């Protein structure tokens, strides 16, 4: 991609007024509740397991993705050891307005201890697991990363994406080497043995063999009639899977001529009819090879590859049996060829999980057991062991040794609430009520319940009431971890909402059976089972009165001083009643779709309603007048909550965004984008210090109030700037002129350079242009002064000409105590290697000429030139390559002389550098040789040496001459 003209980034100026109302900023403090999200998992064995294969003490750790973060779990204790997070927390001043990208794939390299993580926006981050920090950032793909593969040395990384491109990255020089663009759909598998050969599969159904030396595809095979979903390679044994139960076996021989390197050997039908999404091999210490196919359902199929001795024995038996049947040699050869797959491998065991398997990986493989760890769609981690003897497993099904499930939720959280003291959080899902410690983020109680739709803490924070989809009311005691009461016939249909009076003595429930019921909490005396006269007091619910209405009730809310009861109906209206007499007071109508949530302000002056019509309406509770209607979100608004002691409120929606509003000025204060999917519920602490949200992505996020302030004008400007940057990048990616024509005509080569404009590379290019402007101007002023001074010295005797005045240096350069050349070089060094070429691409041609002049000046400074030779060569070669047409068409003789001068100087410097390197390498080899002679001694057992000599010694034979 070429960019010829680039206007400086638009940065709106911020104007501050004397009386601008500010608000406290909320930012994400933590995210929990997710054990594993949609990425694969990575296994790190413990040191004892690596050495001896012994997993009794501690098998090791598993790395899973937690949406945008990465979690490290101890498989034995189920403890979360560390969370890897990068970037600013959502909601903070410098955070982006869009949600962070989710982790889609991970790959670990054990020798270097590096973890490569691919994200949904095409970014790849290289993590160091020792320091828990990001070492490198690569941005070359346009969509989610689907495959990552390190080469054996760990110095190169190969990535595949949904955009159908494969990119080879150099981790040492931190750049993308080249892009392979032959596939037509998402990449599903990559295998790389060394720097020469690569095999790739894609959803386009093709398997390709690439020669990386010439960066060309040398073989293409139709792997399957539909999509090809996975690739596995072990030595010469290659396996691919299709969109159904078909598994194809191939033989790989890279020594063969092009066209016969990959040969199809046969087809196997696996038990599961679902596609196989992953294939992984493992080899035991005694050389037996196994592989598993992870299916897109609840199963994993394990296969065993037979040893060469077993295969030869089986072939001999089969040939003998077929000869006995009277078959000819040709028929026998054909029969053996047809049954190749069943001879080479056999199904070993099937692993079945309770939930759909998301990822699996081998952990331990010994001569008597195989162990596999899986992550599931139920937000759990399961660890399986398959004991076996000789060629068959000893049990019909594997043992499940460990499970991590306590700190996660199986289903979506439909409702949540915070206790009075802000220390406990209750979350309810289909089947589970969990109580969390807000400070430690750990689950401290788990109860089984029905399909929960609403829940509430009773005053004191020790009792929780839950309303279910089946119309049940369930009361739980946290202190004794028991269910105190279960009213199965509380309502005839789903209980959508409930609320409690401020004194905690009365409960109101609203149901789809068109009734609002009022309940009283009372203590009752219950006899203790097994005793004659002992009893205990228990809290119980008693039905008091019922309010019947014409439509299903979706939400109920009691005003803070217990005066009003607001009820939302399916007919899109909200009815307000007096709580004590149940007399009708107001009807609020105006929403086009049903109201899903209601809240009343602390002073009972305002009521807010949120609806499935994407609007929030703010009403006065005195007369029922609508103060304002806000088009608040892009989808149904699930929940609204007032901030205590304030008219500000929060809203959450199915569009995945939480918004903070000013209820008096009717303005959006802050947008909090972090959830990856629909946000179902909100809860606000009683002191307004934090807000809790839950989502379809299974995460619970805590948003804490910070000391930073939000200014509405700044937030609007920030949004406008982000929109501008987005459109700018889109226009740059689409290209102009020749690039746009090539795209339209479909002209694409199999390989290309790795370029992608980002805001970082654009800003780096801008910084470089600013440095060139400042530096070259200073240099030119100095050159003019030197010329004028030389002319004046020649004409000293003339009294007419005044002595030229030395130009005053640039204030910035004087303050930094740097020369113009040093300043430009420092700016160039600070640009990240991965962004350097993209930064040079955005420079207009006038700046290219300035850059060449800068290189010409640097060459004169021998010390700087020799220290930065690699950087200068890299940038110069790229600039010349990218602008060669314009440079050739220039008729500037001075420019041509300048380029020739740079060329000659570079040639001699590179030659000198090469000579120095050769001399140093020879010197190091000599030093190594001398060291070995003096320090390394070889001790040989005399007995063993004599035996060896006798074994290979030739006996002298005396021939008799006749």
Secondary structure by P-SEA (a helix, b strand, c coil): cccccccccbbbbbbbccbbbbbbbbbbccccccccccbbbbbbbccccccccccccccbbbbbbcccbbbbbccccccccbbbbccccccccccccccccccccccccccccbbbbbcccbbbbbbcccccccccccccccccccbbbbcccccbbbbbccccbbbbbbcccccccbbbccccccccccccccccbbbbbccccbbbbbcccccccccccccccccccbbbbcccbbbbbccccbbbbbbbbccccccccccccccccccccccccbbbbbbcccbbbbbbbbccccbbbbbbbbcaaaaaaaaaaaaaaaaaacccaaaaaaaaaaacccccccccbbbbccccccccccccccccbbbbbbbccccbbbbbbbbbcccccccccccccccccccccccccccccccccccbbbbbcccbbbbbccccccccbbbbbccccbbbbcccccbbbbbcccbbbbbbbccccccccccccccccccccccccccccbbbbbccccbbbbbbbbbbbbbccccccbbbbbbbccccbbbbcccccccccccccccbbbbbccccbbbbbccccccccccccccccccccccccccccbbbbbccccbbbbbbccccccccccccccccccccccccccccccccccccbbbbbccccccccccccccccccccccccccccbbbbbccccbbbbbbbccbbbbaaaaaaaaaaaaaaaaaaaaaaaccaaaaaaaaaccccccccbbbbcaaaaaaaaaaaaaaaaaaaaaaaaaaaaaaaaaaaaacccccccccccccccaaaaaacccaaaaaaaaaaaccccaaaaaaaaccaaaaaaaaaaaaaaaaaaaaaaaaaaaaaaaaaaaaaacaaaaaacccaaaaaaaaaaaaaaaaaaaaaaaaaaaaaaaaaaaaaaaaaccbbbbbcaaaaaaaaaaccccbbbbbcc
